[in-house]
Amino acid sequence: MSISEKSPIDPALKETVTYPPGRMTEEEFLKWYPEEVRAEWIDGEVIMMSPANTEHSDLFIWLAAVLRFYVERRDIGKVFGPELSVRFSTLRHRRLPDLFFVSNSRLGELRPTHFEGPPDMVLEIVSPESMARDWRDKYRDYEAAGVPEYWIIDPMSQRADLYVLTGGKYRQLVAHEGWLHSTAVSGFCLKTEWFWPATRPKCQQALDEIARSAPSTS
């Protein structure tokens, strides 16, 4: 069949994409925000989030499972993402982290549709379209907003960085014998090799090894 002979796509099967109507106030953004899209509000500008690729999705699900089970087993807080936004009122920003952790003492800042203020820990997985946003824009936002701990995981370059807030500025923590140790989630740590598909263990295997490396203090 030639190109000219191909049947047209049924309009009913086309995906509906809802584009933002230009700059808007935070109130206008909340009224416009459709359920089928992911978007951030940055001081009047709307940033649309692209769909995740296969590796991003697989790594996200693995991280979410390991972190959430670890946190729940110790009853130390809650893990959220990637649909729940974080509101930084002083910056006039609403961000959508891939994952974030909130300790029990700060769950009172949770609202029906967002978390108010800086979470205790944020994790971002870099995708091709989010490189500048994760490495530069969100790094600056999280630092300025006072997020105590920021993980950036880049599957494309196989690089994983962990930053902790010290004196209002981020300081990178160096992996110790292949482990990155959280300061925000007590006892939690991950091997850097686990972020990559060829060396990623099953969730339970990872949790067992974390337990051996950093026994529960409960």
Salt bridges, closest charged atoms under 4 A:
GLU26 OE2 - ARG87 NE 2.63
GLU26 OE2 - ARG94 NE 2.71
GLU40 OE1 - ARG95 NH1 2.71
GLU40 OE2 - LYS138 NZ 2.97
ASP43 OD1 - ARG92 NE 2.54
GLU55 OE2 - ARG200 NH2 2.95
ASP58 OD2 - ARG200 NH1 2.77
GLU72 OE2 - ARG68 NE 2.97
ASP98 OD2 - HIS56 NE2 3.65
GLU109 OE1 - ARG106 NH2 2.85
GLU116 OE2 - ARG87 NH1 2.70
GLU116 OE1 - HIS114 NE2 2.76
ASP120 OD1 - ARG106 NH1 3.38
GLU124 OE2 - LYS138 NZ 2.98
GLU129 OE2 - ARG133 NH2 2.94
ASP137 OD1 - ARG136 NE 2.77
ASP141 OD2 - HIS93 ND1 2.59
ASP141 OD2 - ARG95 NE 2.90
ASP161 OD2 - ARG159 NH2 2.67
GLU209 OE2 - LYS191 NZ 2.71
